[in-house]
Amino acid sequence: MKIHVSDQIVDWFMDEMDLVEGDAVRFFPKYGGTSDFQDGFSVGIEPGSAEVVGVETEKKNILFQIDEKDEWFFKDQDLYIGLKDGEVAFSNEPIE
């Protein structure tokens, strides 16, 4: 499993979450909504580091992480994060 982040979404995170180099963003399962990964759950985001990093990628000196305890949600599928129609989008396939 890998996390794929577009350059455009990194800039969005930096602007919207006031991130600076060296900061981290964590992705986690959030009860309610829908996603490509699990029915009844959506992808949550928050600034901060995972307790125990399960998956991590770095882009523009920002860390993007999924905690080991949250990996079940993604079912060993890659997480793609990008902008679609001006909104943050999460998918298990590349975002065009």
C-alpha positions as CSV (number, residue, x, y, z in Angstrom):
1,M,0.0,0.0,0.0
2,K,1.2,3.5,-0.9
3,I,0.0,7.1,-0.5
4,H,0.1,9.1,-3.7
5,V,-0.3,12.9,-3.4
6,S,-0.3,15.4,-6.2
7,D,1.8,18.5,-6.1
8,Q,-1.4,20.5,-6.3
9,I,-2.9,18.9,-3.2
10,V,0.3,19.4,-1.3
11,D,0.0,23.1,-2.0
12,W,-3.7,23.0,-0.9
13,F,-2.8,21.3,2.4
14,M,0.0,23.8,3.0
15,D,-2.4,26.7,2.4
16,E,-5.5,25.4,4.1
17,M,-3.9,23.8,7.1
18,D,-1.0,26.3,7.5
19,L,1.6,23.5,7.2
20,V,5.3,24.2,7.0
21,E,8.2,22.0,6.0
22,G,8.5,19.1,8.4
23,D,4.8,19.0,9.3
24,A,2.7,15.8,9.0
25,V,-0.8,15.0,7.9
26,R,-2.6,11.9,9.0
27,F,-5.4,10.0,7.2
28,F,-7.8,7.8,9.1
29,P,-11.2,6.1,8.8
30,K,-14.1,8.4,9.7
31,Y,-17.5,6.9,10.5
32,G,-20.2,8.0,8.1
33,G,-20.2,8.9,4.4
34,T,-18.8,6.8,1.6
35,S,-15.4,6.0,0.1
36,D,-13.8,3.7,-2.4
37,F,-12.4,1.7,0.5
38,Q,-15.3,0.9,2.9
39,D,-19.0,1.5,2.9
40,G,-20.2,3.6,5.8
41,F,-16.8,5.3,6.2
42,S,-15.0,8.2,4.7
43,V,-11.4,9.4,4.8
44,G,-10.6,11.8,7.6
45,I,-7.7,14.1,7.7
46,E,-5.9,16.0,10.4
47,P,-2.6,17.7,10.9
48,G,-0.2,15.7,13.1
49,S,1.8,12.5,13.1
50,A,0.6,8.9,13.4
51,E,1.2,7.2,16.7
52,V,2.8,4.2,14.9
53,V,3.4,4.9,11.2
54,G,2.0,2.1,9.0
55,V,2.3,3.9,5.7
56,E,4.1,7.1,4.9
57,T,5.2,9.3,1.9
58,E,6.9,12.6,1.8
59,K,6.4,15.4,-0.7
60,K,7.7,19.0,-0.5
61,N,9.0,18.1,3.0
62,I,5.5,17.3,4.3
63,L,4.9,13.8,5.6
64,F,1.6,12.1,4.7
65,Q,0.8,9.2,7.0
66,I,-1.6,6.4,7.9
67,D,-1.4,4.9,11.4
68,E,-0.7,1.2,11.6
69,K,-4.1,0.8,13.5
70,D,-6.0,2.4,10.6
71,E,-4.5,0.3,7.7
72,W,-7.5,-2.1,7.8
73,F,-9.7,0.6,6.4
74,F,-7.7,0.9,3.1
75,K,-7.8,-2.9,2.4
76,D,-4.2,-2.9,1.1
77,Q,-5.2,-0.5,-1.7
78,D,-3.2,2.6,-2.6
79,L,-4.6,5.9,-1.4
80,Y,-4.6,8.7,-4.1
81,I,-5.2,12.2,-2.9
82,G,-5.8,15.1,-5.4
83,L,-8.1,18.0,-6.3
84,K,-11.2,17.3,-8.3
85,D,-13.5,20.3,-9.2
86,G,-11.6,22.3,-6.5
87,E,-12.3,19.8,-3.7
88,V,-10.1,17.3,-2.0
89,A,-10.7,13.9,-3.4
90,F,-9.6,10.5,-2.1
91,S,-9.6,7.4,-4.3
92,N,-8.1,3.9,-4.7
93,E,-7.3,4.9,-8.3
94,P,-5.4,7.9,-9.8
95,I,-7.4,11.1,-9.7
96,E,-7.6,12.9,-13.1
